[in-house]
């Protein structure tokens, strides 16, 4: 199976809609990615996690070594929704 995940949308659901404080964002994002990597390692599913980013000039695609997981940071000109649409 192949999964394409809107990272921040799923993270907000995990936080039960309470939001994620900016000070906690990097750590919570790292933990979320680790959970997805662990799941993919057990299931063998290929997974792409897409995060919005307003700082990047262009999307950045990063394959996680030793896993079937890729992490994509969108850009100010190309949102996570647009990238997900293209991947689908």
C-alpha positions in Angstrom: 0.0 0.0 0.0 1.1 3.6 -0.6 0.2 6.4 1.8 0.4 10.1 1.3 -0.1 12.0 4.6 -0.8 15.7 5.1 1.6 15.9 8.1 0.3 18.9 10.0 -3.4 17.9 9.5 -2.7 14.5 11.1 -0.6 16.0 13.8 -3.4 18.4 14.7 -5.8 15.4 15.0 -3.3 13.6 17.2 -3.2 16.7 19.4 -7.1 16.6 19.5 -7.4 20.0 18.0 -5.5 21.8 20.8 -3.0 23.1 18.3 0.8 22.8 18.5 2.9 25.4 20.1 5.6 26.8 17.9 8.2 25.9 20.6 7.1 22.2 20.4 6.7 22.0 16.7 10.1 20.6 15.7 10.0 17.9 18.4 6.4 16.8 17.7 7.1 16.7 14.0 10.2 14.6 14.6 8.3 12.2 16.8 5.5 11.9 14.3 7.9 11.1 11.5 9.5 8.5 13.7 6.1 6.9 14.3 5.4 6.8 10.6 8.8 5.2 9.9 8.2 2.6 12.6 4.8 1.8 11.1 6.2 1.5 7.6 9.0 -0.8 8.8 6.4 -3.2 10.1 4.0 -3.0 7.2 6.3 -2.4 4.3 4.0 0.4 3.2 5.6 3.2 1.2 4.7 6.5 2.8 5.1 10.2 1.9 4.5 12.8 4.5 3.9 16.3 3.2 4.3 19.4 5.5 3.4 23.0 4.6 6.3 25.5 4.7 6.2 29.2 4.0 10.0 29.6 4.4 11.1 27.4 1.5 11.5 28.8 -2.0 10.7 25.5 -3.6 9.5 22.1 -2.3 12.2 19.9 -0.6 11.9 16.1 -1.0 13.8 14.0 1.5 13.9 10.2 1.4 14.6 8.8 4.9 17.5 6.4 4.6 16.8 2.8 5.4 13.0 3.2 5.1 10.2 3.5 2.7 9.3 6.9 4.0 9.8 10.3 2.3 9.3 13.7 3.8 8.3 16.7 1.7 8.4 20.3 2.8 6.1 22.4 0.6 6.9 26.0 -0.2 5.2 29.4 -0.1 4.3 29.0 -3.8 3.3 25.4 -3.7 1.3 24.2 -0.6 1.1 20.7 0.8 -2.4 20.4 -0.7 -1.0 21.1 -4.2 1.9 18.6 -3.8 -0.4 16.0 -2.5 -2.7 16.5 -5.5 0.3 16.0 -7.8 1.4 12.9 -6.0 -2.1 11.4 -6.1 
